[in-house]
Amino acid sequence: MLLISHPTIAREANAYRASVSEELEEHRLAPEAQFDFQEVEYDGPNITEHDGTRDSPAPRIDVEFWGPGDRLYRNFHKDLDAHPCDENGTFLPPGSPPKPLSDKSPTDWTPYRNRVEFETAEFFFTENQTPAAQINRLLDLWASTLQKHDDKPPFADFRDLHKTIDKTPLGDVKWQSFSVRYNGERPATDVPPWMDQDFDVWYRDPREVVRNMLANPDYVEEFDYRPYREFLTDSDERQWRDFMSGDWAWDQADIISEDPESHGSTFVPVVLGSDKTTVSVATGNNEYYPLYASIGNVHNNVQRAHRDAVSIIGFLVIPKTTKEHATGDVKFRKFRRQLFHCSLSKILETLRPGITKYEVTRFGDGHFRRVIYGLGPYIADYEEQVLLTCIVRGWCPRCLSSHINLDEQAGWRCRHHTDVLVKEGTLGELWDEYGIVGDLVPFTNDFPRADIHELIAPDILHQLIKGTFKDHLVEWIEKYLYQIHSKKEAQRIMDDIDRRIAAVPAFAGLRRFPQGRGFKQWTGDDSKALMKVYLSAIEGHVPVDIVRTFRAFLEFCYFVRRSVIMETTLEKIQEALDRFHQYRQIFETIGVVSTFSLPRQHSLQHYVLLIRLFGAPNGLCSSITEAKHIKAVKEPWRRSSRYKALGQMLVTNQCLDKLAASRADFTQRKMLDGTCLSAAALAVEKLRTMNLEPADVDSANTINGTEVKNNNNGTEANNNNNDTEVDDGPTNIEAHVELAKTPQRNRARTPAALAVELSIPQLPNLLRRFLFTQLSPDDPRDPSEVPLTCCPQYDDKISVFNSACSRFFAPSDPSGIGGMRREYIRACPIWRNEHPRYDCVFVNTNPDLDGMRGMDVARVLTFFSFTYKAELYPCAVVRWFNTIGDSPNEDNGMWMVQPAHHANNSPHISIIHIDSIYRAAHLIPIYGARFIPPQHQHHQTYDIFRKFYVNKYADHHAFEIAF
């Protein structure tokens, strides 16, 4: 049991105990002598000029070309070069092959008997999360169908299933616990109940969890073994992507390599994250405090894809007491904070020896390597950052800017500087002058090379999306309207903004808001979706400077969210931030806000530095840990009986890890190729070729030696439920469009019939001109100028489709491991049995120009295909838009388009090959100052409005191409 006692204000390097004396508010008296920062004796680096990185001597590097076509090169750290060794730590000669990851046979399914048994367990427990009673019933039904064959289902009942999963040796990291109790001074009478309580903390050994991650074969191709710096070959411009490309990992390697014994090792930064989450608002005390761990070597795309690269390692305690003591007891509030830090220190203590001296472990590629751990970035929202860094709320956890004016230039916080301040100053001086809670000690003080101020990670979700956008800018807009207009007029404008948001046309992956922004509780996904359409909705109702404020902020967000960030991107980030600071002044000028000293908004100033330190921020965002809440906390809680639920949640998480480890092992041994049914069919066929009967073996599924390709990729090109999907296919193309797999039977079958259906009489002639361009691609004439007599005629069968699938490289958006994304472009007369839907697309018209200058926008009226002279032509009938002007709108940054017409005012319609389509485009009406009628429906928008913005904020890929 850990006892949190009441020592003096000691700040030993390895102490996690601290004072539980009076709250600092009681020390906020005027000091006898003014405490001045410059008067403190300090022999560390000049923090007022320090850029946050460590000054290193000229590094020893290995240079390698990287990626296809030697377009990039990387400087790898030469000393910590992840050299393979044997299990005793003796380095192997270069080129030595690894030992096989497993010596098991391809028919060994231990602890399962066969593939059917494993996949049944995985389906019941992981995929379907089937309750015990339903498992029993399904197994009974299954057994009844097998009785006539004198056979049995894979499991007898749910206990048999759970017992089998529990026997899995892979991924088995046991849960442990320790208790913490207050051991400080007590009042003589009326002792608060919390002082007599034992607080239980449950955790798993983080060292074992990390070793399991390192040994996971799933990460072999998505893993960085060495710190590196990446550059473009042709210009030497540096770029940042995954965590190990940042300066922090390199600087840590420099420090570690000062010990010659560390040379040849692999640096493994342990990334942590914690955040309270509520599983049920309606029923009692159902709040949990999970602690997560990951490793910085795994690529960002794996982190975001939730492929078990983030693991839960603990449930921190949330001390509860009576309302009287919760609000008025200074000692309780202090105890609660100390409990957090001492719990983290205790949980992570098994990592401490490996931070200074290497240990040997096996990696997913089969090699053993020496590893040296280090505490890496900590993912947390602002409230958690305040607790972690032991600062006063309202101050910045990274820099020393005063809470009165956070935007002033100031030095960086660091562990050594804080220790000096604590030694020389009083608690009141620390609180008032530096925002430091002087009698708390961060848990990082117990670990070498760990400085909590340096380790605070950027947090796109809470700092940008929920913080600056939702809690600041959106609220300021409402305050502005009520301040400038009468209450009635402000409400009318707010209603119109809601109608504008509701009027936005449907688009792949874009969440719709039928009632506008008027919903009670915003989730992070709500805020992300609203950011994509909010700018055009407020335009015309607010001053230009407010529009420009939103534009600058959105561009900042989209730049920092990129999966690869270059030096030129950092310049764009800083330029967008400067514009944001310039134009947001209007809110202060008109009296909407009195100060911009807002910690979450202030954090934007640190993003350029944090990108240099930690790589692209999308691999450290709290949205990753919040998504893990669902799988590790909320779903296990729902599966529990609700009585002492935590114990059941721990078992559920342990079983999930075992099943995931088994799948990784079976996949690595190529035992899960194809489907269960295809493997069984293959086994039966193999038996027949051997003149055996299937009954001659225990199970046909045990013979699975031949590779069977799995043609089921989990998606269909004509999926009507989702417009976007992640694509785990290979990264081998930039963009490709193909028609749906199944044509529509109730649509036109000939060009003439299609002309009638679409009310386009000239469609057969358009088809003839299309064929001419396909057969004569080098003809310089415009197709409309070619005489019809020179164009081939086609009147035979066609196949009409309601959708097409676009597959393109979009690593900054939700995508597969290779960065590929799949979206569906709709062109159907009836969408979901309600209304027509005809999407817009980007069409490549000039490959020599970048962005919108090389593309046009068109609206797809239908997709169809036909065969002419044995050649299949997949096509689209499109209505073109003309670009307005030769540059984007200077206020919101979006290009403007309008429907194109011929000289006789008829719509400009043509037929194009789908290979010229890049992907779907999203248009938003230019509303101006006019109000939207209440009866307007979103599916009417493209037909009613005459001018549109090309919404480059629809997703991150659109932002990167529609410039």
Protein Blocks (a to p, Z undefined) as FASTA:
>chain_A
ZZddddddddbfkbcbdcfbdcfklmmcccfbdcdfklpccfbdcfklpgoiacdddddd
ddddedehhlaccdddfklnopacdfkopacdehiacddfbfcdfkbccfbfblklmmmm
mmmmmmnopafklmmmmmmmmmmmmmmnopacfbfblmlmmmmmmmpmghpacddddddd
dfbdcdfbhpafklmpccddddddfklmmmmmmmpmklmmmccfbdcddddfklopacdf
bfklpmklmmmmmmmmmpmklgoiacdddddddddddfbfkgojaddcddddddfkbcfk
lmmnonopaccfbdcddddddfklmmmmmklmmmmmmmmmmmmmmmmmmmmmmmmpccdd
ddfkopacddddddddddddfklmmmmnopaehiafkbmcdfklmmbccddddfklmmmm
mmmmcfklmmmmnopafkbccfklmpghiafklmpccdfklmmmmmmmmmmmmmmmmmmm
mmmmcfklmmmmmmmmmmmmmmpccdehiacdfkljadfbdcfklmmmmmmmmmmmmgoj
acfklmmmmmmmmmmmmmmmpmbdcfklmmmmmmmmmmmmmmmmmmmmnomambfcdfkl
mmmmmmmmmmmmnopfklmcfklmmmmmmmmmmmmmmmmnoiakllmmmmmmmmmmmmmm
mmmmmmmnopagcjfklmmmmmmmmmmmnopafklpmblklpcfbccddfbgoiafkbck
bcbdcdfbdcfbfbdcdddfbdcfkbcfbfklmmmmnopaklmmmmmmmmmmmmmmmbmb
dfklpcfklpccdfbdcdddfbdcdddddfkbccdfkopacddddddfbgghlaccdddd
dddfblkbgcjllpccdddfbdcdddeehiacddddddddddedjbdcfklopacddddd
dfkopacdddddfklpmbdcdddddebjadcdfklcfklmmmmpmbdcddfklpmklmmm
mZZ
